[in-house]
Amino acid sequence: MSEYIHKDHNVSVLLYHLVFPAKYRRVVIDEQVEKVLKESCVGLELRYEIKFLEIGTDKDHVHFLVQSVPTYSVTKIVTVIKSITAREVFKKCPQVKKKLWGGEFWTDGYFASTVGKHGDEKKIGSYVQSQGQDYQQHYFQPGLF
């Protein structure tokens, strides 16, 4: 569940809904890739001021509900998540690199939306859960939705 982040001179609760499609919208996200994504994101939380509230996959794209601090721009958050998760997926799932012809894991584009703490958070959660035909929830912070 999101929480207020207290720093020396500010208190914030910044939530973002991010969607990253796989390169060429290829169906490359299987159980092994899902596991690597989750492990990578948990590791990111230890090194960066990014908290993953939910991670959901749908075969060719991934939804993230993340919380961060004001000093991290959306671009920085996206860049950090994309670069580290892609590196880990290619390292631990070599079959994915073959399906993508040795190229990149993520498309260059992404979807980003802010989420409000008092009301919109549940609406976005419901939206994320209703996306796609094969959506599977793989990470969930109890009490969020």
Buried (B, 14 or more C-beta within 10 A) or exposed (E): EBEEBEEEEEEBBBBBBBBBBBBBEBEBBEEEBBEBBBEBBEEBEEEBBBBBBBBBBBBBBBBBBBBBBEEBEBEEBBEBBBEBBBEBBBEBBEEBBEBBEEEBBBBEEBEBEEBEBEEBBEEBBEBBBEEBEEBEBBBBBEEEB
